Amino acid sequence: MITAIVFVQAEVSSIPETGAAIADIPGISEVYSVTGDHDLIAMVRVRTHEEIASVVADRLNKVPGVLSTQTQIAFRTFSRHDLEDAFSIGLD
């Protein structure tokens, strides 16, 4: 699984609607409204690099209210949460 973090500059008047529309895109696992230099952060989780291009360039960048994006691709995950989820599959 490839994870990309997308920093989004959005029109201030439509941040909630823009965030909701981004969250509806297949391949987007979550969207956060944040403080600081960016308005939203979207987490992309896909199987191939080509899918990142499809999700970000072809879909996310075209959502009304999105002014600009900056995408970072993750190399490794060091989250205890992710590791616990992976090892608990089928334990229910």
C-alpha positions in Angstrom: 0.0 0.0 0.0 1.3 3.4 -1.0 0.5 6.4 1.3 0.6 10.0 0.1 -0.1 13.1 2.2 -1.7 15.9 0.2 -1.6 19.5 1.7 -4.5 21.5 0.3 -5.1 25.2 0.0 -8.8 25.8 -0.2 -11.2 28.7 -0.5 -11.8 29.7 3.1 -15.6 30.1 2.6 -15.9 26.5 1.4 -13.5 24.4 3.5 -16.2 22.1 5.0 -17.7 21.4 1.6 -14.4 21.0 -0.1 -13.2 18.6 2.6 -16.3 16.5 2.3 -16.0 16.3 -1.5 -12.4 15.2 -1.2 -13.3 12.6 1.4 -15.7 11.1 -1.1 -13.0 10.4 -3.7 -12.0 6.7 -3.9 -8.4 6.3 -2.6 -8.8 9.1 0.0 -8.8 7.5 3.4 -9.3 10.6 5.5 -9.3 14.4 5.3 -8.4 16.7 8.1 -9.1 20.4 8.6 -6.0 21.9 10.1 -4.4 25.1 11.3 -1.2 26.6 9.9 -0.1 27.1 6.3 -2.6 24.7 4.8 -6.4 24.3 5.1 -6.9 20.6 4.6 -4.7 17.5 4.7 -5.9 14.5 2.7 -4.5 11.0 3.2 -4.2 8.9 0.0 -3.9 5.2 0.3 -3.6 3.3 -3.0 -1.7 0.3 -4.5 0.2 2.0 -7.3 1.9 5.3 -8.0 -0.3 5.6 -11.1 -3.3 5.6 -8.8 -1.8 8.6 -6.8 -1.7 10.5 -10.1 -5.3 9.6 -10.8 -6.6 10.5 -7.3 -4.6 13.7 -6.9 -4.2 15.2 -10.4 -7.4 13.9 -12.0 -9.8 14.1 -9.1 -8.7 16.0 -6.0 -7.3 19.0 -7.9 -10.6 19.4 -9.7 -12.8 19.6 -6.6 -14.5 23.0 -6.4 -12.8 25.1 -3.8 -9.3 23.6 -4.2 -6.8 26.3 -4.9 -3.6 24.3 -4.8 -2.0 21.1 -3.5 1.3 19.8 -2.5 1.8 16.0 -2.4 4.3 14.1 -0.2 4.7 10.3 -0.7 5.5 8.3 2.4 8.4 5.8 2.4 7.6 3.9 5.6 5.0 3.7 8.3 6.0 3.8 11.9 2.6 3.8 13.4 1.7 1.4 16.3 -2.0 1.8 15.2 -1.2 0.4 11.7 0.8 -2.5 13.1 -1.8 -3.5 15.6 -4.5 -3.5 12.8 -2.3 -5.6 10.6 -1.7 -8.3 13.2 -5.3 -8.3 14.5 -6.9 -9.4 11.1 -9.2 -12.3 11.7 -9.1 -12.2 15.5 -12.8 -11.2 15.9 
